[in-house]
């Protein structure tokens, strides 16, 4: 890996892309500290201190802390993610979108354009909802969060937050085009990682005051390294179904005849299931912050992270959405039909319907393993906080995103290095095996 890092300096284009990525991410981080006008920052901070564990805290996690201080980037990239997921789900039920998804680059550009329009629409709706909600919110001391409520504040907040989300979306696209890695993912990555230094500082403070022992910290550090290793292993894990292509003679040329494989990821659904699951479970806690009713407060307290009911429902929803999202994004019938069209078949399996059933059975077993793995990672923070008094949040959706984005970015840097015949991060890559 160190050799791969040294070789980065030998490629000016790669250096430029990495520099552009860091500069654009710096612009994003600066924007998270620019406040929206008309807000009492102290009252808002006190309110969010009480809203930990609710849906607001989840939004603040993906916004990199911009939501808790209501900066111009308060909505973060969540409207874009929501719009992308909605378009992806609608592709299954709307024939026009399904046709566009199969038209190659031109179809993808059209879907991207629809995603941008959807992002702006969702940002306007969410911005208006936030502005109205803020006018009805007060801090613990009874101070109103909005200093001058009214339609002028609502209109200004909607325009500010929508423009901020559009700018973040543009930053992400620029990183993808001119930088290295997926821009949207790197923006979420930067927002999560920026909380790391404060967590480390807080841990050392607890060690200095004697609230945490050195042995406990060493054990937690070893556990964290092991968990990251397991996530890397599982995210890279594949079930490779062997595929053989029959020989075809066209004129004087012979096509096909080669053996390949169909890779099926262990975690096909990615981080979408825990995001959906936490959003649904945290919804009552979020509503309770706006409706001070005793019954709502009781339900919200019962479904707080760390409680048995919350963890049980969380795992159940994760397993459900793992199967649901995998079924939406991966169609074994289409895969089997494409294989049959080009003369491919799984050895020992009849092409067509039997192949689709075989792929579906393999995918079902893989999805169960992936769901168990994702559930274990997502309940890990509650275990560490509840039993070891860990002062920071480690695990869950945030860790899955951080490791996944890091792997994807490292893979893209590796591709740049291997393209120019430099030794990359992976010592046992294809070039190394050919020697």
Secondary structure, DSSP 4 states (H G I P E B T S, - for coil): -HHHHHHHTT-HHHHHHHHHHHHHHHHHHHHTTSBPTTB-HHHHHHHHHH-TTSHHHHHHHHTTTTTTTTBTTTTTTHHHHHHHHHHHHHHHH-HHHHHHHTSTHHHHHHHHHHHHHHHHHHHHHHHHHHHHHHHT-B-TTS-BSBSS-SHHHHHHHHHHHHHHHHHHHHHHHHHHHHSSS-HHHHHHHHHHHTTHHHHHHHHHHHHHHTSS-HHHHHHHHHHHHHHHHHHHHHHH-EEEEEEEE--EEETTEEE---EEEEEEETTTTTTHHHHHHHHHHHHHHHHHHHS--HHHHHHHHHTSTTSHHHHHHHHHHHHHHHHHHHHHH--HHHHHHHHHHTTEE-TTS-TTHHHHHHHHHHHHHHHHHHHHHHHHHHHHHHHHHHHH--SS--SHHHHHHHHHHHHHHHHHHHHHHHHTT---S-TTSHHHHH-
